Amino acid sequence: MDKPQIILYAQKSLNYTLFDCKWLPYSAKFVVLGNHARGTGAIQVYELESGDVKLVKETEKLKAFKCGTFGASKVETRHLATGDFDGNLNIWDLEKLETPVYSVKAHKEIINAIDSVGGLGIGEGAPEIVTASRDGSVKIWDPRQKELPVAVIEAAENETKRDAWAACFGHSYNSYERVVCSGYDNGDIKLFDLRNMCLKWETNVKNGVCCLEFDRKDIIMNKLLATTLESKIHVYDMRTQNDTNGGFVKVTEKAHDSTVWLGKHLPQNREVFMTCGGGGSMYLWKYNYPSSRVTKDSNGDEMGVPGSLSLLQNVGLSSQPISGFDWSPDKLGLAVSTSFDQTVRVTVCTKLNTI
């Protein structure tokens, strides 16, 4: 019993397909996004109340929602940015859900993934949102600038456009530096330097990349988590780049016996992360650093040394894939998840302060 336990605290069955969930910062509330059977979009806000989840607010919109983020918002406003099935990027004030405070036709097709930085006191510099779409492009948006993206990352005209499944920000440790990492259906992972507007590194993991996340957005790049089809979890050490040996070193694990849909780092401890699988399972991992993170290659150049992963706990919560997962930034171990069995679940991970 010394190991952390994953305990189901509360669950609620809903009447629509759930795609994403996010905690409202500095509150016991969370927002759930999805789509109704008639193709319309759902935004619902729930609150934890004495062992149960209570619906506080809801709205129905024209287009189904795929993903959402609070990361570009001010702490006071807590505006939610959403990507929908029609390629629209909207920002919502959850107090006034009638019309979005910002709206742009970001992509020609569905927005598969969204991430943001520069708000909520996380990451230096401007508030920015990144969207990844089936149309093959990854775009960076500043909510203070209407209509036009800050940057567009897409294949050249003579190249095949791949479905962009994942995108995330990182390296935002001062007001100049920032990178965005994108993952594609063919296994490509590309790292772009937004300061110099260039491709910094690329690799291929042979399977479609479902989720990407840096362990922290607001520090010098440390680790990058990539989860893929075929049960694979990759963790890259991003501190030392050595291009003659493939760029960054990584440790790879096989888990879930299904697609690993999501990987999310614990906000209070960057070495701990949860992965969510296509069979409805959750695996809790800890990254262990090697005794030395840097060694020399045959040319005398510095290269990284991969660490190892320890499985702390795993649990099966659903028979369907887990589509959304979010750690509470305020309460250690508290998390919310959504799955394709149309159920939202609140879980508690115990003993995380002891590992």
C-alpha positions as CSV (number, residue, x, y, z in Angstrom):
1,M,0.0,0.0,0.0
2,D,3.0,2.3,-0.2
3,K,2.4,2.9,-3.8
4,P,0.1,5.7,-5.0
5,Q,-3.5,4.6,-5.5
6,I,-5.9,5.9,-8.2
7,I,-9.3,6.2,-6.6
8,L,-12.6,7.0,-8.4
9,Y,-14.1,9.9,-6.5
10,A,-17.2,10.7,-8.6
11,Q,-18.6,10.0,-12.0
12,K,-21.5,11.2,-14.1
13,S,-23.1,9.7,-17.2
14,L,-24.0,12.3,-19.9
15,N,-26.1,12.2,-23.1
16,Y,-23.4,13.3,-25.6
17,T,-20.0,12.3,-26.9
18,L,-17.2,13.8,-24.7
19,F,-13.9,14.9,-26.3
20,D,-12.1,17.1,-23.7
21,C,-12.2,18.4,-20.2
22,K,-10.3,21.1,-18.3
23,W,-10.2,22.4,-14.8
24,L,-11.1,26.1,-14.3
25,P,-8.0,27.6,-12.7
26,Y,-8.3,28.4,-9.0
27,S,-11.7,26.6,-8.6
28,A,-13.4,23.3,-7.9
29,K,-15.1,23.6,-11.3
30,F,-14.3,21.9,-14.6
31,V,-15.5,22.3,-18.2
32,V,-16.5,19.4,-20.5
33,L,-16.6,19.7,-24.3
34,G,-18.2,17.4,-26.8
35,N,-20.8,16.9,-29.4
36,H,-24.5,16.0,-29.4
37,A,-25.9,13.2,-31.7
38,R,-27.4,15.9,-33.9
39,G,-23.9,17.3,-34.6
40,T,-24.1,20.4,-32.3
41,G,-21.4,21.3,-29.8
42,A,-21.7,21.1,-26.0
43,I,-20.0,23.2,-23.3
44,Q,-20.9,22.2,-19.8
45,V,-19.4,23.6,-16.5
46,Y,-19.5,21.3,-13.5
47,E,-18.6,21.8,-9.8
48,L,-17.4,19.3,-7.2
49,E,-19.9,19.3,-4.3
50,S,-19.8,16.9,-1.4
51,G,-18.7,13.8,-3.3
52,D,-20.7,14.5,-6.4
53,V,-20.5,16.6,-9.6
54,K,-23.1,19.3,-10.1
55,L,-24.0,21.0,-13.4
56,V,-23.5,24.8,-13.0
57,K,-23.8,26.0,-16.6
58,E,-24.3,24.7,-20.1
59,T,-24.8,25.8,-23.7
60,E,-25.2,24.3,-27.1
61,K,-23.5,25.7,-30.2
62,L,-23.7,25.1,-33.9
63,K,-20.5,23.1,-34.3
64,A,-19.2,20.2,-32.3
65,F,-16.2,20.9,-30.0
66,K,-13.0,18.8,-30.2
67,C,-10.6,20.4,-27.7
68,G,-10.1,23.4,-25.3
69,T,-7.5,25.3,-23.2
70,F,-7.3,28.0,-20.6
71,G,-3.5,28.6,-21.0
72,A,-3.6,31.9,-22.9
73,S,-6.2,33.6,-20.6
74,K,-5.6,36.0,-17.8
75,V,-6.2,34.6,-14.3
76,E,-9.0,37.1,-13.7
77,T,-11.0,36.3,-16.8
78,R,-10.3,32.5,-17.2
79,H,-11.5,32.6,-20.9
80,L,-11.7,29.2,-22.6
81,A,-10.3,28.7,-26.1
82,T,-11.9,25.9,-28.1
83,G,-11.3,24.2,-31.5
84,D,-14.2,22.7,-33.3
85,F,-15.0,20.2,-36.0
86,D,-15.4,23.0,-38.6
87,G,-11.9,24.4,-38.0
88,N,-13.1,27.4,-35.9
89,L,-11.0,28.8,-33.0
90,N,-13.3,30.5,-30.5
91,I,-12.6,32.1,-27.1
92,W,-15.4,32.0,-24.6
93,D,-16.2,34.0,-21.5
94,L,-17.8,31.3,-19.3
95,E,-20.0,33.9,-17.6
96,K,-21.5,35.0,-20.9
97,L,-21.6,32.0,-23.3
98,E,-24.0,33.6,-25.9
99,T,-21.2,34.8,-28.2
100,P,-17.4,34.2,-28.2
101,V,-15.1,37.1,-27.3
102,Y,-12.8,36.0,-30.1
103,S,-13.6,34.0,-33.2
104,V,-11.6,33.1,-36.3
105,K,-11.9,30.5,-39.1
106,A,-8.5,28.9,-38.2
107,H,-8.5,25.9,-40.5
108,K,-10.4,24.3,-43.4
109,E,-11.0,21.1,-41.4
110,I,-11.3,19.8,-37.9
111,I,-9.0,21.2,-35.2
112,N,-7.5,18.0,-33.6
113,A,-5.5,19.6,-30.9
114,I,-5.0,22.9,-29.1
115,D,-2.5,24.3,-26.6
116,S,-1.7,27.7,-25.2
117,V,0.9,29.6,-23.2
118,G,1.6,33.1,-21.8
119,G,-1.6,33.2,-19.6
120,L,-2.4,32.2,-16.0
121,G,1.2,33.2,-15.1
122,I,2.7,30.3,-16.9
123,G,5.3,31.1,-19.5
124,E,6.9,34.4,-20.3
125,G,5.9,36.6,-23.3
126,A,2.7,37.1,-25.3
127,P,-0.4,34.9,-24.8
128,E,-0.5,32.5,-27.8
129,I,-2.6,29.6,-28.9
130,V,-1.5,26.8,-31.2
131,T,-4.0,24.7,-33.3
132,A,-3.3,21.5,-35.2
133,S,-5.7,20.4,-37.9
134,R,-6.6,17.6,-40.3
135,D,-5.8,20.1,-43.1
136,G,-2.1,19.4,-42.3
137,S,-1.3,22.9,-40.9
138,V,-0.3,24.0,-37.4
139,K,-1.0,27.6,-36.7
140,I,0.0,30.0,-33.9
141,W,-2.5,32.7,-32.8
142,D,-2.3,35.7,-30.6
143,P,-5.8,36.4,-29.2
144,R,-5.0,40.2,-29.3
145,Q,-4.6,40.0,-33.1
146,K,-7.7,39.4,-35.1
147,E,-8.0,37.3,-38.3
148,L,-4.3,36.5,-39.1
149,P,-2.1,33.9,-37.4
150,V,1.2,34.8,-36.0
151,A,2.8,31.8,-37.7
152,V,1.8,29.0,-40.0
153,I,3.6,25.6,-40.2
154,E,2.6,23.5,-43.1
155,A,4.0,21.3,-45.8
156,A,5.5,22.8,-49.0
157,E,3.2,22.8,-52.0
158,N,4.9,19.8,-53.6
159,E,4.9,17.8,-50.4
160,T,2.1,15.5,-49.1
161,K,0.1,17.1,-46.3
162,R,-0.2,14.9,-43.2
163,D,-3.0,15.0,-40.7
164,A,-1.7,17.0,-37.7
165,W,-2.8,15.2,-34.5
166,A,-0.9,17.0,-31.7
167,A,0.7,20.3,-30.9
168,C,2.2,21.8,-27.7
169,F,4.2,24.8,-26.5
170,G,7.5,24.7,-24.5
171,H,10.8,26.5,-23.8
172,S,8.9,29.7,-22.8
173,Y,11.3,30.7,-20.1
174,N,11.8,34.3,-21.1
175,S,9.9,36.8,-23.3
176,Y,11.9,35.9,-26.4
177,E,12.3,32.2,-26.5
178,R,9.5,29.8,-27.4
179,V,9.1,26.5,-29.3
180,V,6.1,24.6,-30.6
181,C,6.2,20.9,-31.2
182,S,3.8,19.1,-33.6
183,G,2.9,15.5,-34.2
184,Y,1.4,13.8,-37.3
185,D,-0.5,10.7,-38.3
186,N,2.6,9.2,-40.0
187,G,4.7,9.4,-36.9
188,D,6.5,12.6,-37.7
189,I,7.5,14.9,-34.7
190,K,8.7,18.4,-35.6
191,L,10.1,21.0,-33.3
192,F,9.9,24.6,-34.4
193,D,11.8,27.6,-32.9
194,L,9.4,30.5,-32.9
195,R,12.1,33.0,-32.1
196,N,14.2,32.3,-35.2
197,M,11.2,30.9,-37.2
198,C,13.0,27.7,-38.2
199,L,12.8,23.9,-37.9
200,K,15.0,23.0,-34.9
201,W,14.6,19.2,-35.0
202,E,12.5,16.4,-36.5
203,T,12.1,12.7,-36.1
204,N,9.8,9.8,-36.9
205,V,8.4,7.3,-34.3
206,K,6.8,5.0,-36.9
207,N,3.3,5.4,-35.4
208,G,0.8,8.2,-35.4
209,V,1.4,10.7,-32.7
210,C,-1.7,11.1,-30.5
211,C,-0.4,13.5,-27.8
212,L,2.7,15.7,-27.2
213,E,3.5,17.6,-24.0
214,F,6.6,19.2,-22.4
215,D,7.0,18.5,-18.7
216,R,6.9,22.3,-18.2
217,K,6.2,25.1,-20.6
218,D,7.9,27.8,-18.7
219,I,11.4,26.4,-18.3
220,I,14.3,25.7,-20.6
221,M,13.2,22.5,-22.6
222,N,13.7,19.5,-20.2
223,K,11.6,16.6,-21.3
224,L,9.1,15.9,-24.1
225,L,6.4,13.2,-23.8
226,A,5.0,11.7,-27.0
227,T,2.3,9.0,-27.0
228,T,1.4,7.1,-30.1
229,L,-0.6,4.3,-31.7
230,E,0.5,0.7,-31.1
231,S,0.8,1.2,-27.3
232,K,4.0,3.3,-27.4
233,I,5.2,6.0,-24.9
234,H,8.3,8.0,-25.7
235,V,10.1,10.4,-23.3
236,Y,12.8,12.6,-24.9
237,D,15.5,14.3,-22.9
238,M,15.5,17.8,-24.5
239,R,18.4,19.4,-22.7
240,T,21.2,18.1,-25.1
241,Q,20.9,18.1,-28.9
242,N,23.3,16.1,-30.9
243,D,22.3,16.1,-34.6
244,T,24.8,13.4,-35.7
245,N,23.1,11.0,-33.3
246,G,19.5,11.7,-34.1
247,G,19.0,14.9,-32.1
248,F,17.6,14.1,-28.7
249,V,17.8,10.7,-26.8
250,K,14.7,9.0,-25.6
251,V,13.3,6.2,-23.4
252,T,10.4,4.1,-24.9
253,E,7.9,2.0,-23.0
254,K,5.0,-0.2,-24.3
255,A,1.8,0.0,-22.3
256,H,-2.0,-0.1,-22.4
257,D,-2.2,-2.8,-25.1
258,S,-3.9,-0.2,-27.2
259,T,-3.5,3.3,-28.6
260,V,-2.1,5.7,-25.9
261,W,-4.4,8.6,-26.5
262,L,-3.0,11.0,-23.9
263,G,-0.1,11.8,-21.7
264,K,-0.3,14.6,-19.0
265,H,2.4,15.7,-16.5
266,L,1.5,16.4,-12.9
267,P,1.6,20.2,-12.4
268,Q,3.1,19.8,-9.0
269,N,5.9,17.3,-10.0
270,R,7.2,17.3,-13.5
271,E,8.7,13.8,-13.2
272,V,5.3,12.2,-12.8
273,F,2.8,11.8,-15.6
274,M,-0.4,9.9,-16.4
275,T,-1.1,8.1,-19.7
276,C,-4.6,7.2,-20.9
277,G,-5.3,4.3,-23.3
278,G,-7.8,3.2,-25.9
279,G,-9.0,0.4,-23.6
280,G,-10.1,2.9,-20.9
281,S,-7.0,2.4,-18.7
282,M,-4.8,4.9,-16.9
283,Y,-1.1,4.4,-16.1
284,L,0.8,6.5,-13.7
285,W,4.5,6.9,-14.4
286,K,7.6,8.4,-12.9
287,Y,10.7,9.4,-14.9
288,N,14.0,8.6,-13.3
289,Y,17.1,10.6,-14.4
290,P,20.4,8.8,-15.1
291,S,23.4,9.5,-12.8
292,S,24.7,11.8,-15.5
293,R,22.5,13.4,-18.2
294,V,25.3,14.2,-20.6
295,T,28.0,12.0,-22.2
296,K,30.5,12.4,-25.1
297,D,30.0,10.7,-28.5
298,S,32.8,9.3,-30.6
299,N,33.5,12.8,-32.0
300,G,33.8,14.2,-28.5
301,D,30.5,16.1,-28.8
302,E,28.0,16.2,-26.0
303,M,25.0,14.0,-26.3
304,G,22.2,13.2,-23.9
305,V,21.7,10.1,-21.8
306,P,18.1,8.7,-21.5
307,G,16.5,8.0,-18.1
308,S,14.1,5.2,-17.3
309,L,10.4,5.0,-16.5
310,S,8.8,3.4,-13.5
311,L,5.2,2.3,-13.5
312,L,3.7,3.5,-10.2
313,Q,0.1,2.4,-10.7
314,N,-2.5,1.5,-13.3
315,V,-6.3,1.2,-13.2
316,G,-9.0,0.3,-15.7
317,L,-11.9,2.8,-15.4
318,S,-13.8,2.4,-18.6
319,S,-14.3,0.0,-21.5
320,Q,-14.0,2.8,-24.0
321,P,-11.0,5.1,-24.9
322,I,-10.3,8.0,-22.6
323,S,-10.6,11.1,-24.7
324,G,-9.8,13.8,-22.2
325,F,-7.7,14.1,-19.0
326,D,-6.6,17.1,-16.9
327,W,-4.8,17.3,-13.6
328,S,-6.1,20.0,-11.2
329,P,-3.4,22.8,-11.0
330,D,-4.6,23.6,-7.4
331,K,-5.1,20.2,-5.7
332,L,-2.4,17.6,-5.8
333,G,-3.6,14.3,-7.3
334,L,-7.1,15.5,-8.3
335,A,-8.0,14.9,-11.9
336,V,-10.9,14.8,-14.3
337,S,-11.3,12.6,-17.4
338,T,-13.8,12.0,-20.1
339,S,-14.2,8.8,-22.2
340,F,-16.3,7.6,-25.1
341,D,-18.7,5.8,-22.8
342,Q,-20.2,9.3,-22.4
343,T,-19.0,9.5,-18.8
344,V,-17.0,12.1,-17.0
345,R,-15.0,10.9,-14.0
346,V,-13.2,12.7,-11.2
347,T,-10.3,10.7,-9.8
348,V,-7.9,11.2,-6.9
349,C,-4.3,9.9,-6.9
350,T,-3.0,9.4,-3.4
351,K,0.6,9.5,-1.9
352,L,1.9,11.7,-4.8
353,N,3.7,13.9,-2.2
354,T,5.9,10.9,-1.2
355,I,7.4,9.9,-4.5
